[in-house]
Amino acid sequence: MQDEGLDVELRGNLHSPYALTMGDMARVDVYVPDDQVDDAKLVLLVNEVDEADIILDDDRPPIRDPYVPRVLVAALILFVVVMGPIALVLRWY
């Protein structure tokens, strides 16, 4: 945010001796002057949108439909159940 020309003060567990923090230990508060609050909110929103855009633009392959293998397995089971008795009757084994 300082790159955007905002006067920013960070408070919280910034220089902790603990490498892994979670919950309240990981909390960092960002303070800006009252006259820069709207600009700071806009900068945070733009950064969040940019991060989401990067995530959506990656080159991962598309997600496959998880129901297609289930449908194929169900069709195979149905085929065996239907054709099994017919094969026994007609002595196809």
C-alpha atoms as a printed R data frame, in Angstrom:
   type eleno elety resid chain resno       x       y       z
1  ATOM     1    CA   MET     A     1   0.000   0.000   0.000
2  ATOM     2    CA   GLN     A     2   2.927   2.312   0.531
3  ATOM     3    CA   ASP     A     3   3.672   1.862  -3.170
4  ATOM     4    CA   GLU     A     4   0.278   3.439  -3.840
5  ATOM     5    CA   GLY     A     5   1.209   6.543  -1.851
6  ATOM     6    CA   LEU     A     6  -0.769   5.667   1.271
7  ATOM     7    CA   ASP     A     7   0.509   6.229   4.800
8  ATOM     8    CA   VAL     A     8   0.271   2.737   6.248
9  ATOM     9    CA   GLU     A     9   1.043   1.437   9.714
10 ATOM    10    CA   LEU     A    10   0.991  -2.297  10.391
11 ATOM    11    CA   ARG     A    11   0.360  -3.606  13.881
12 ATOM    12    CA   GLY     A    12   0.284  -7.138  15.104
13 ATOM    13    CA   ASN     A    13   2.521 -10.155  15.195
14 ATOM    14    CA   LEU     A    14   4.834  -9.014  12.393
15 ATOM    15    CA   HIS     A    15   8.245  -9.874  13.754
16 ATOM    16    CA   SER     A    16   7.329 -12.984  15.663
17 ATOM    17    CA   PRO     A    17   9.870 -15.646  16.578
18 ATOM    18    CA   TYR     A    18   7.243 -18.215  15.564
19 ATOM    19    CA   ALA     A    19   7.435 -19.279  11.933
20 ATOM    20    CA   LEU     A    20   3.950 -20.762  11.815
21 ATOM    21    CA   THR     A    21   1.130 -18.680  13.199
22 ATOM    22    CA   MET     A    22  -2.614 -19.122  13.058
23 ATOM    23    CA   GLY     A    23  -5.711 -17.531  14.504
24 ATOM    24    CA   ASP     A    24  -5.078 -14.391  16.539
25 ATOM    25    CA   MET     A    25  -1.325 -14.971  16.399
26 ATOM    26    CA   ALA     A    26  -1.399 -14.391  12.633
27 ATOM    27    CA   ARG     A    27  -3.504 -11.245  12.847
28 ATOM    28    CA   VAL     A    28  -2.019  -8.085  11.364
29 ATOM    29    CA   ASP     A    29  -3.995  -4.833  11.513
30 ATOM    30    CA   VAL     A    30  -3.526  -2.204   8.817
31 ATOM    31    CA   TYR     A    31  -3.978   1.401   9.912
32 ATOM    32    CA   VAL     A    32  -4.360   4.320   7.504
33 ATOM    33    CA   PRO     A    33  -5.316   7.939   8.135
34 ATOM    34    CA   ASP     A    34  -9.037   8.759   8.020
35 ATOM    35    CA   ASP     A    35  -8.714  10.715   4.786
36 ATOM    36    CA   GLN     A    36  -7.106   7.714   3.002
37 ATOM    37    CA   VAL     A    37  -9.533   4.974   4.081
38 ATOM    38    CA   ASP     A    38 -11.498   4.942   0.816
39 ATOM    39    CA   ASP     A    39  -8.305   4.789  -1.254
40 ATOM    40    CA   ALA     A    40  -6.958   1.958   0.919
41 ATOM    41    CA   LYS     A    41 -10.187  -0.032   0.480
42 ATOM    42    CA   LEU     A    42  -9.936   0.429  -3.278
43 ATOM    43    CA   VAL     A    43  -6.310  -0.750  -3.322
44 ATOM    44    CA   LEU     A    44  -7.211  -3.855  -1.288
45 ATOM    45    CA   LEU     A    45 -10.139  -4.620  -3.604
46 ATOM    46    CA   VAL     A    46  -8.012  -4.236  -6.736
47 ATOM    47    CA   ASN     A    47  -5.330  -6.538  -5.278
48 ATOM    48    CA   GLU     A    48  -7.941  -9.159  -4.401
49 ATOM    49    CA   VAL     A    49  -9.442  -9.036  -7.904
50 ATOM    50    CA   ASP     A    50  -5.978  -9.318  -9.463
51 ATOM    51    CA   GLU     A    51  -5.188 -12.398  -7.348
52 ATOM    52    CA   ALA     A    52  -8.487 -14.023  -8.337
53 ATOM    53    CA   ASP     A    53  -7.771 -13.257 -11.993
54 ATOM    54    CA   ILE     A    54  -4.360 -14.921 -11.751
55 ATOM    55    CA   ILE     A    55  -5.929 -18.012 -10.196
56 ATOM    56    CA   LEU     A    56  -8.571 -18.230 -12.931
57 ATOM    57    CA   ASP     A    57  -6.081 -17.698 -15.780
58 ATOM    58    CA   ASP     A    58  -3.746 -20.577 -14.957
59 ATOM    59    CA   ASP     A    59  -3.017 -23.295 -17.490
60 ATOM    60    CA   ARG     A    60  -4.415 -26.222 -15.547
61 ATOM    61    CA   PRO     A    61  -6.379 -28.761 -17.575
62 ATOM    62    CA   PRO     A    62 -10.142 -28.524 -17.234
63 ATOM    63    CA   ILE     A    63 -11.785 -30.459 -14.457
64 ATOM    64    CA   ARG     A    64 -13.225 -33.738 -15.678
65 ATOM    65    CA   ASP     A    65 -16.819 -34.657 -14.978
66 ATOM    66    CA   PRO     A    66 -16.698 -37.039 -11.989
67 ATOM    67    CA   TYR     A    67 -19.951 -38.727 -13.000
68 ATOM    68    CA   VAL     A    68 -18.732 -40.109 -16.353
69 ATOM    69    CA   PRO     A    69 -16.788 -43.062 -14.851
70 ATOM    70    CA   ARG     A    70 -19.738 -43.858 -12.587
71 ATOM    71    CA   VAL     A    71 -22.065 -43.972 -15.589
72 ATOM    72    CA   LEU     A    72 -19.693 -46.295 -17.458
73 ATOM    73    CA   VAL     A    73 -19.393 -48.631 -14.459
74 ATOM    74    CA   ALA     A    74 -23.184 -48.650 -14.030
75 ATOM    75    CA   ALA     A    75 -23.634 -49.477 -17.731
76 ATOM    76    CA   LEU     A    76 -21.114 -52.330 -17.482
77 ATOM    77    CA   ILE     A    77 -22.839 -53.778 -14.413
78 ATOM    78    CA   LEU     A    78 -26.226 -53.504 -16.118
79 ATOM    79    CA   PHE     A    79 -24.821 -55.257 -19.212
80 ATOM    80    CA   VAL     A    80 -23.410 -58.117 -17.127
81 ATOM    81    CA   VAL     A    81 -26.644 -58.477 -15.146
82 ATOM    82    CA   VAL     A    82 -28.763 -58.570 -18.309
83 ATOM    83    CA   MET     A    83 -26.452 -60.559 -20.574
84 ATOM    84    CA   GLY     A    84 -25.281 -63.043 -17.916
85 ATOM    85    CA   PRO     A    85 -28.581 -64.921 -17.638
86 ATOM    86    CA   ILE     A    86 -29.111 -64.754 -21.393
87 ATOM    87    CA   ALA     A    87 -25.662 -66.268 -21.976
88 ATOM    88    CA   LEU     A    88 -26.438 -69.067 -19.526
89 ATOM    89    CA   VAL     A    89 -29.722 -69.791 -21.221
90 ATOM    90    CA   LEU     A    90 -28.181 -69.797 -24.670
91 ATOM    91    CA   ARG     A    91 -24.976 -71.512 -23.449
92 ATOM    92    CA   TRP     A    92 -22.656 -68.742 -24.618
93 ATOM    93    CA   TYR     A    93 -19.929 -69.224 -22.100
